[in-house]
Structure formats: structure tokens, C-alpha cells
Amino acid sequence: MSRTHDNWRLQGGNTAAILTHIASPDSNLRRLTPPARIPALDAVKGLSIIGVLFVHMAFTSRFDRDTLASIHALQRFFGWCVLAFFFVSGFLHPASTSAAGWTNFAKKRARRLLVPCLAFSWMYKLALQAMASSGIVISAPLKWPMTPLTLFREAITPAYPQFYFLAYLFLITVSVHALVRCRWFHNDLVPCLFAAVLLQAYSRIPLAEAHGEALTLLPLYAASYLAGIGVARWKGTARQSDIIAAVAIAAFAFAAAIVSAANSQVFFVLIPPITAAIAMLPKQRILSPLAFLGRHSGAVYVWHTPLVMPVLSVLLAKLPITGWPLILAMALATLGVSLALDAVVRRFDPHAIFRL
């Protein structure tokens, strides 16, 4: 869910070869340029953002029981969707930094993640507050009167339900970037070991799901990010690199999941194999549409809720459709409206405050 780099595309070659080239620590492209577009990673984001839609689609007061049952099944199937975004971000993490580089990196990440997070959060809170005052919605996000401390807390708290991701991603990226300054962290196995240690933290922390704003999920998010770095550092032939990385990361994650008592941790196992499998899809038939959606996943992420999808659910619930047709209509309508809003805002937002 990050901005596109349309001027930094790799021409020619298959996706697996591109993954290997970018992943190599000796690659000048990885060290000196912004992340190139990797269709397989964009496709992973495209599939993941569809999962995010399903995670936020269960409107119990509007949909019938059968429709909700299907949505809950999709939510379980896509339980890995948020972890995948952290994994992809880790894969594209810069290879090296200096002390000054870390400061500049933190500033750029704050501008790119925290500014949109606060801008959208304030916009949605004010919009919902106005709608509550007008009687359009029942509950208001802000309860007046407020103490100065409460007002400050509301001002810096990301809006529910999805903007926690931007704050957590900022925290994880700047923390990991500080670790990258340490020479011992450059060993290919170290990120994997860090991820394994973080996963073991769940031996005593039960989790109901592998997504959400709970602070107890931070180690799992960080483990996914570090696993992305670990996979990016694997070397070898194109096909072997994908297979070995997927098997290695899945093996240690699965072992950690067995030791741990947290069921949601098992979702972590799925991400590298899913990435490797997507890289082998036919480019024009399947990979390209998913990659297109992945390139615009940031737009869908910030616009799909808490206004667009709830409003669409009210409208579509009145139609004589239920079950899978209703779910498909919700997903397509949400994608369409979100992308349209992003296109309009881009024309009037030269400073990129309201986009990712």
C-alpha cells in the first residue's frame, strides 16, 4: 500500500528473475534506486486488499445470515491479508543506511505514512461527527465536552478500523532501519531469526485473528516485515530462490506456530508460498489485473471505509440479491468508488496529503 514508482520499471525478464535480482545484496539497483515495480509483489497486494474488503464487510444489521456466513468464511480464508502487506514492505526495505540516512528515512516515512494517517483520520472523524449531528448516523466518534488531554488523544489516534496499519508500519520500518545500521544484521539469517523470536512471543499471548489494532499484534506484524527482508536476501537461481525462500520461511514459521498456542500465527506460514505461487501465474490473464489492483491498493485502503463501504451496504442491501452475488457487488462497487475518489482527489491534492 505505497505510492507507485512508474519511472522505475524493469523491462524484460520474468518475475522470478526480477525478484532474485532485486533481492541480491550486491544489486546496484536495490541500493541506489527506489524499489522497482515487481508484478508478483503488486499482485500479492492486490489479492490482499481484496481480503481487507472482506474483513470489513460483515454488516450484521443489514445482511442476512447466509451472506454473513459466506463473508465470515472469506475472512478466515484471507486471514493473512494484513500480514502480507507488512511482508511486502519488508521485502522492499532499503538494503543499507547511515546515521544521517536513518534520520532522512524516518522523516520520509513520517511524511508518507503518518501525514496521510492523521489527515484521513481527522477527515473521517469530522465527517462522522457532522453526520451524527445531522442524525444520519447514530453514534458520534467524538464525545463532547472533552478535556484537553482527551482532545489531544483523539487528535493523534488513527481512525477505526484500518488506519492503525500506517502508524504500526511507520514504527516497524524506522525501528528495523535502525537495526540495518548494525553490521551483524546484514547476515542473511538474522532477519529470519528475529522473526522467529518475535513469533515465540505468542507462546503466552492468545490471538483471535491476525489483523487489527491490538498492540499484542505488533510482534506478529514485525515478524512478517522481517520475514520479507529475509526472503529478499536469499540468493540462487531464479526458480530455486523462490522455492527455497518460501520453504525456509514457512518451515521456521510453522515450527514456531506449533510451539505457540496462538492459532492466528499459522497465517504467517502462508505468505511466502502465496508470493511464490503468484509469481508463476500467467502474466496477462491473472497477474496483470491483480498487479494493477495492487498498485492502487493504497487508494482502496484509505477510501473503502468508514464511509464508502457502509453507505454501499445500505444501498445494496435493498436489492433482491443475497449471498455471493451481494458479496461480489459489494466488493466491485467498493473498488470502483474508492478508485474514483482517489482519481478525483489526486487532481486537487498536489502535496499528496490524502493519498498513499
C-alpha positions as CSV (number, residue, x, y, z in Angstrom):
1,M,0.0,0.0,0.0
2,S,2.5,2.5,-1.1
3,R,2.9,5.0,-3.8
4,T,3.8,3.7,-7.3
5,H,7.2,4.3,-8.9
6,D,6.1,4.2,-12.6
7,N,9.5,5.6,-13.7
8,W,11.4,2.8,-12.1
9,R,10.3,-0.3,-14.0
10,L,12.4,-3.2,-15.0
11,Q,12.0,-4.1,-18.7
12,G,12.1,-7.8,-19.8
13,G,12.8,-10.9,-17.9
14,N,10.4,-13.0,-15.8
15,T,9.1,-12.1,-12.4
16,A,11.3,-14.7,-10.6
17,A,14.4,-13.3,-12.2
18,I,13.4,-9.8,-11.1
19,L,12.8,-11.0,-7.6
20,T,16.2,-12.6,-7.5
21,H,18.0,-9.5,-9.0
22,I,16.4,-7.1,-6.6
23,A,16.9,-9.4,-3.6
24,S,20.7,-9.7,-4.1
25,P,22.7,-7.6,-1.6
26,D,25.1,-6.9,-4.5
27,S,22.4,-5.4,-6.7
28,N,23.2,-1.8,-7.5
29,L,19.6,-1.3,-8.4
30,R,18.5,-2.3,-4.9
31,R,21.0,0.0,-3.2
32,L,20.8,3.1,-5.4
33,T,17.2,3.4,-6.7
34,P,13.7,3.4,-5.4
35,P,12.1,-0.1,-5.4
36,A,11.3,-1.2,-8.9
37,R,7.9,-2.4,-9.7
38,I,7.7,-6.2,-9.1
39,P,4.5,-7.6,-10.6
40,A,4.3,-10.5,-8.3
41,L,4.5,-8.3,-5.2
42,D,2.0,-5.9,-6.6
43,A,-0.3,-8.9,-7.3
44,V,0.1,-10.1,-3.6
45,K,-1.0,-6.6,-2.5
46,G,-3.9,-6.7,-5.0
47,L,-5.1,-10.1,-3.6
48,S,-4.5,-8.8,0.0
49,I,-6.6,-5.7,-0.5
50,I,-9.5,-7.8,-1.6
51,G,-9.1,-9.7,1.6
52,V,-9.2,-6.4,3.6
53,L,-12.5,-5.6,1.9
54,F,-13.9,-8.9,3.2
55,V,-12.5,-8.3,6.7
56,H,-14.6,-5.1,6.9
57,M,-17.7,-6.3,5.1
58,A,-19.6,-8.1,7.8
59,F,-22.5,-5.7,8.4
60,T,-24.6,-7.8,10.8
61,S,-27.6,-5.4,10.9
62,R,-28.0,-5.3,7.1
63,F,-27.0,-8.7,5.7
64,D,-28.9,-12.0,6.1
65,R,-27.4,-15.0,7.9
66,D,-26.3,-16.9,4.8
67,T,-24.5,-13.8,3.4
68,L,-22.7,-13.2,6.7
69,A,-21.7,-16.9,6.9
70,S,-20.1,-16.6,3.5
71,I,-18.3,-13.4,4.5
72,H,-17.0,-15.0,7.7
73,A,-15.6,-17.9,5.6
74,L,-13.8,-15.4,3.3
75,Q,-12.5,-13.6,6.4
76,R,-10.9,-16.8,7.6
77,F,-9.5,-17.6,4.2
78,F,-7.9,-14.2,3.9
79,G,-6.8,-14.1,7.5
80,W,-3.2,-13.4,6.2
81,C,-4.1,-10.3,4.2
82,V,-2.7,-7.6,6.6
83,L,0.4,-9.7,7.3
84,A,1.1,-9.8,3.6
85,F,1.3,-6.0,3.4
86,F,4.0,-6.0,6.1
87,F,5.8,-8.8,4.3
88,V,5.9,-6.9,1.0
89,S,7.0,-3.7,2.8
90,G,9.8,-5.7,4.4
91,F,10.9,-7.2,1.0
92,L,11.3,-3.7,-0.4
93,H,13.1,-2.3,2.6
94,P,16.3,-0.4,1.7
95,A,19.4,-2.5,2.0
96,S,21.7,-0.1,3.9
97,T,21.8,3.2,5.7
98,S,24.0,5.6,7.6
99,A,23.2,7.6,10.7
100,A,22.2,10.6,8.6
101,G,20.3,8.2,6.2
102,W,18.2,6.9,9.1
103,T,17.1,10.4,10.0
104,N,16.1,11.2,6.5
105,F,14.4,7.8,6.1
106,A,12.4,8.4,9.3
107,K,11.3,11.9,8.0
108,K,10.3,10.5,4.6
109,R,8.4,7.6,6.2
110,A,6.6,10.0,8.6
111,R,5.6,12.2,5.6
112,R,4.5,9.2,3.6
113,L,2.7,7.3,6.4
114,L,1.9,9.4,9.4
115,V,0.7,12.5,7.5
116,P,-1.9,10.6,5.4
117,C,-2.9,8.6,8.5
118,L,-3.6,11.8,10.5
119,A,-5.2,13.6,7.6
120,F,-7.7,10.8,6.8
121,S,-8.3,10.2,10.5
122,W,-9.3,13.8,11.1
123,M,-11.3,14.0,7.9
124,Y,-13.3,10.8,8.8
125,K,-13.8,11.8,12.4
126,L,-15.1,15.2,11.5
127,A,-17.3,13.8,8.7
128,L,-18.9,11.2,11.0
129,Q,-19.3,13.8,13.7
130,A,-21.2,16.0,11.3
131,M,-23.3,13.1,10.2
132,A,-24.1,12.2,13.8
133,S,-25.2,15.8,14.5
134,S,-27.5,15.6,11.5
135,G,-29.0,12.3,12.6
136,I,-27.6,10.4,9.6
137,V,-25.6,8.1,11.8
138,I,-26.4,7.0,15.4
139,S,-23.0,7.2,17.2
140,A,-20.5,10.1,17.0
141,P,-16.8,9.4,17.2
142,L,-16.2,12.5,19.4
143,K,-17.9,12.9,22.7
144,W,-18.3,16.4,23.9
145,P,-17.4,18.1,26.2
146,M,-13.7,17.0,26.1
147,T,-10.8,17.6,28.4
148,P,-7.6,18.9,26.6
149,L,-6.0,15.6,27.2
150,T,-8.9,13.7,25.6
151,L,-8.9,16.1,22.7
152,F,-5.2,15.5,22.2
153,R,-5.6,11.8,22.4
154,E,-8.4,11.9,19.7
155,A,-6.2,14.1,17.5
156,I,-3.3,11.6,17.4
157,T,-5.3,8.4,17.4
158,P,-5.8,6.7,14.0
159,A,-9.4,6.4,12.8
160,Y,-11.0,3.0,13.2
161,P,-10.9,0.4,11.7
162,Q,-7.9,0.4,9.3
163,F,-5.5,3.4,9.9
164,Y,-3.6,1.7,12.7
165,F,-1.7,0.0,9.9
166,L,0.0,3.2,8.8
167,A,1.1,4.0,12.4
168,Y,2.4,0.5,13.0
169,L,4.2,0.3,9.7
170,F,6.0,3.5,10.5
171,L,7.1,2.3,13.9
172,I,8.3,-1.1,12.5
173,T,10.1,0.4,9.4
174,V,12.1,3.0,11.4
175,S,13.0,0.5,14.1
176,V,14.2,-2.1,11.6
177,H,16.0,0.6,9.6
178,A,18.0,1.4,12.8
179,L,18.9,-2.3,13.0
180,V,20.1,-2.3,9.4
181,R,22.9,0.0,10.6
182,C,24.3,-2.8,12.6
183,R,26.8,-4.9,10.7
184,W,25.7,-8.2,12.3
185,F,22.1,-7.6,10.9
186,H,23.4,-8.0,7.4
187,N,23.7,-11.7,7.8
188,D,21.0,-13.3,5.7
189,L,19.7,-15.5,8.5
190,V,19.5,-12.7,11.2
191,P,16.1,-11.3,10.0
192,C,14.6,-14.8,10.0
193,L,15.9,-15.4,13.5
194,F,14.5,-12.1,14.7
195,A,11.1,-13.1,13.1
196,A,11.3,-16.5,14.8
197,V,11.9,-14.9,18.2
198,L,9.1,-12.5,17.7
199,L,6.8,-15.3,16.8
200,Q,7.7,-17.2,20.0
201,A,6.4,-14.2,22.0
202,Y,2.9,-15.6,21.2
203,S,3.5,-18.7,23.3
204,R,1.6,-16.9,26.0
205,I,-0.4,-14.4,24.1
206,P,-3.7,-15.8,22.6
207,L,-4.9,-14.1,19.4
208,A,-8.4,-14.3,17.9
209,E,-7.2,-13.1,14.5
210,A,-4.1,-12.0,12.7
211,H,-5.2,-8.4,11.9
212,G,-6.4,-5.4,13.9
213,E,-5.1,-2.6,16.0
214,A,-4.4,-4.6,19.2
215,L,-0.8,-3.9,20.5
216,T,-0.4,-7.6,21.0
217,L,-0.2,-8.0,17.2
218,L,2.8,-5.7,16.8
219,P,5.3,-8.6,17.2
220,L,3.4,-10.6,14.6
221,Y,3.5,-7.6,12.2
222,A,7.2,-7.1,12.9
223,A,7.9,-10.8,12.2
224,S,6.1,-10.5,8.8
225,Y,8.2,-7.5,8.0
226,L,11.4,-9.2,8.9
227,A,10.5,-12.3,7.0
228,G,10.1,-10.1,3.9
229,I,13.6,-8.8,4.4
230,G,14.8,-12.4,4.9
231,V,13.2,-13.6,1.7
232,A,14.6,-10.6,-0.2
233,R,18.2,-11.6,0.8
234,W,18.1,-15.2,-0.4
235,K,20.3,-15.8,-3.4
236,G,20.5,-18.5,-6.0
237,T,18.9,-19.2,-9.4
238,A,15.6,-17.6,-10.2
239,R,13.4,-20.6,-9.6
240,Q,15.4,-22.0,-6.7
241,S,15.4,-18.7,-4.9
242,D,11.6,-18.5,-4.8
243,I,11.2,-22.1,-3.8
244,I,14.0,-22.2,-1.1
245,A,12.9,-18.9,0.4
246,A,9.3,-20.0,0.6
247,V,10.1,-23.4,2.1
248,A,12.6,-22.0,4.6
249,I,10.4,-19.2,5.9
250,A,7.4,-21.4,6.0
251,A,9.3,-24.1,7.9
252,F,10.5,-21.9,10.8
253,A,7.1,-20.2,11.0
254,F,5.3,-23.5,11.1
255,A,7.6,-24.7,13.8
256,A,7.0,-21.6,15.8
257,A,3.3,-22.0,15.3
258,I,3.4,-25.5,16.7
259,V,5.3,-24.4,19.8
260,S,3.0,-21.4,20.2
261,A,-0.6,-21.6,21.5
262,A,-1.7,-18.8,19.1
263,N,-3.8,-20.2,16.2
264,S,-3.7,-16.9,14.2
265,Q,0.0,-17.2,14.0
266,V,-0.4,-20.0,11.5
267,F,-1.5,-17.4,8.9
268,F,2.1,-16.2,8.8
269,V,3.1,-19.5,7.2
270,L,1.0,-18.9,4.1
271,I,2.6,-15.6,2.8
272,P,5.9,-16.7,1.2
273,P,4.3,-19.7,-0.6
274,I,1.5,-17.5,-1.8
275,T,4.0,-15.0,-3.1
276,A,6.0,-17.7,-4.9
277,A,2.8,-19.2,-6.4
278,I,1.6,-15.8,-7.6
279,A,4.9,-15.2,-9.3
280,M,4.2,-18.2,-11.5
281,L,0.7,-17.1,-12.7
282,P,0.1,-16.2,-16.3
283,K,1.1,-12.6,-16.6
284,Q,-1.7,-11.2,-18.8
285,R,-4.6,-13.4,-17.7
286,I,-4.3,-13.2,-13.9
287,L,-1.1,-11.5,-12.7
288,S,-1.7,-8.2,-14.6
289,P,-5.2,-7.5,-13.1
290,L,-4.0,-8.3,-9.6
291,A,-0.9,-6.2,-10.1
292,F,-3.0,-3.3,-11.3
293,L,-5.1,-3.5,-8.2
294,G,-2.0,-3.8,-6.0
295,R,-0.6,-0.6,-7.5
296,H,-3.8,1.1,-6.3
297,S,-4.2,-0.8,-3.1
298,G,-3.3,2.3,-1.1
299,A,-6.3,4.2,-2.6
300,V,-8.7,1.3,-1.8
301,Y,-7.3,1.1,1.7
302,V,-7.8,4.7,2.7
303,W,-11.2,5.2,1.0
304,H,-13.1,1.9,1.4
305,T,-14.2,2.6,5.0
306,P,-15.5,4.0,7.3
307,L,-17.8,5.8,4.8
308,V,-17.9,4.2,1.3
309,M,-18.5,0.6,2.3
310,P,-21.1,1.3,5.0
311,V,-23.1,3.5,2.6
312,L,-22.9,1.0,-0.2
313,S,-24.0,-1.8,2.2
314,V,-27.2,0.2,3.0
315,L,-27.9,0.7,-0.7
316,L,-27.1,-2.8,-1.9
317,A,-28.9,-4.5,1.0
318,K,-32.1,-3.1,-0.5
319,L,-31.6,-5.0,-3.8
320,P,-33.2,-8.5,-4.2
321,I,-29.8,-10.3,-4.0
322,T,-28.1,-12.2,-1.2
323,G,-25.1,-14.4,-0.7
324,W,-22.3,-14.5,-3.2
325,P,-23.9,-12.0,-5.7
326,L,-24.3,-9.5,-2.9
327,I,-20.7,-10.0,-1.7
328,L,-19.4,-9.6,-5.3
329,A,-21.5,-6.5,-5.9
330,M,-20.2,-5.0,-2.6
331,A,-16.6,-5.7,-3.5
332,L,-16.8,-4.4,-7.0
333,A,-18.7,-1.3,-6.0
334,T,-16.3,-0.5,-3.2
335,L,-13.3,-0.9,-5.5
336,G,-14.9,1.3,-8.1
337,V,-15.9,4.1,-5.8
338,S,-12.6,4.0,-3.9
339,L,-10.6,4.3,-7.2
340,A,-12.8,7.1,-8.5
341,L,-12.4,9.1,-5.3
342,D,-8.7,8.6,-5.4
343,A,-8.6,9.8,-9.0
344,V,-10.6,13.0,-8.1
345,V,-8.5,13.8,-5.1
346,R,-5.3,13.4,-7.0
347,R,-6.3,16.3,-9.2
348,F,-6.7,18.7,-6.2
349,D,-4.1,17.4,-3.9
350,P,-0.6,18.4,-5.3
351,H,1.1,17.8,-1.9
352,A,-0.2,14.2,-1.7
353,I,-1.6,14.6,1.7
354,F,-4.7,12.5,1.0
355,R,-3.1,9.6,-0.8
356,L,-0.7,6.7,-0.3
